[in-house]
Amino acid sequence: MKFGNTTPILRSFDEAKAKEFYLDFLEFNLDWEHRFEEGLPLYMQVSKDGCVLHISEHHGDCSPGAALRIQVDDVEPYHKLLLGKNYGYARPGVQEMPWGSKDMAISDPFGNRLVFTSAIIS
């Protein structure tokens, strides 16, 4: 038996704020959007390199307040890029962890916490 990739689903309450955070600030790409019809909740996929996230306005898909770790090869350049944007709702810092990784935690506008980590995950 072999397992594949995991795609977390994160709760969103506002399309404009979600796009501002994930696309403009974090510089993820919008892969696709789906609505069952006009005026219904948005479900979208965003990605950056090998990281794929689903963002959902559907209340039954997930709960706000999730936390996830996203492995990056070097968190420092990404940290510098994000600080240079002067985003009004987040000024993330980098923390050296006791186990040797560098972590940068950022909360999205909906209470989900993304931790970008240099930890080696095997």
N, C-alpha and C positions, 0 to 999 in steps of 0.2 A: 504494500500500500504506500502511496506517495501523496503528500499534501501539497497544495499549491499556494499561491500568494494569498494574503489576507487583505481585504479592502474594508477599512472601517467606515461606518456611516456616522456622520456627525449631524446633530440637530441644528437647524437654523430657523430664525423667526422673521428674517427680513432679507429679501433678495439683494437689494442695493448694498446693505452693510456686508453681506456675505461676499459679494463680488469685490467690494472695495478692499476687504481684508485679504481674501485668498488670492485674488487676481492682481490687484494693484499693489498691495503691501508685500505679501509673501512671494509674489511673482510666479504663482502657479498658472498653468494653462487651463482654459476652459475646454474640455474635451467634448462634452455634450450636455444638453438640457432636456428635461422631459416634463410635460404637464399632461394630464389626461384630457384637459380642455382649458380654454381661456379662463382665468380667474381662479383656477385650482392651484394647490401648492406645487412648488418647484422641487424637482429632484435633479441634481446635476453631478457630473463627475469633473474633478479637477486633478491635475497631475503636475509633477515636476520630476524630471528624470524617471527613476523607478518608483517613486512614491505616488500612489493613487488613492484619492479620498473621494467618498461620496458625501454630498451635502444635501440634507433633506429637510423640507418644511413640513413633511407629513408627521403628525403627532404620534402615530403608532410605530414609526420606524425605529426610534431611539429616544433616549432622554438627554437633555442638556447636562453638561457637567462631565463629559467623558474626558479621559486623559489618554494620550498615546505618545509613544516614543518613535521618532523618525531618525533613522541612522543617516548621518552625513559624513563624508570623508574628512572635512575640515570645517568646523562650525565658525571659526573666526572671520573668514571673508564674508560669509552670509550675515553674521552679526553686524559687521561694518556696513554692508549694503543696506540692511534694514534701518540702522541708526541714521544713515544719511538721508533717509526719506522723510524724517521728521513727522512720522505718523502720529496724529494727535491722541491715539488711544493705546499706544504701547511703546515702551522704550525698554526692550529686553536687555538683559545682561547675560554674561557668560559666567558660569560657575564651574570651578574645578571640583570634581567629585572625588571622594575618598578612594574609589575603585579605579581612578585614573582617567576617566573620561572628562570631557568638557561638555556641559549641557547648557542649552539656551531655552528657557521656558517662556512661552507666549500664550496668553489666553485670547481666544477669539471673542467677538462681541456677544456670543451666546453662552459663555461659560465653559467652553471646551478648552482643555489645556493641551497644547502641542509642545513636546519637548524634543528639540533637535539635539541629537547627541552624537559625539564622536566615538562612543563605545563600540567595540567590535562585537557584532552579533553573529554568531555562527549557527 
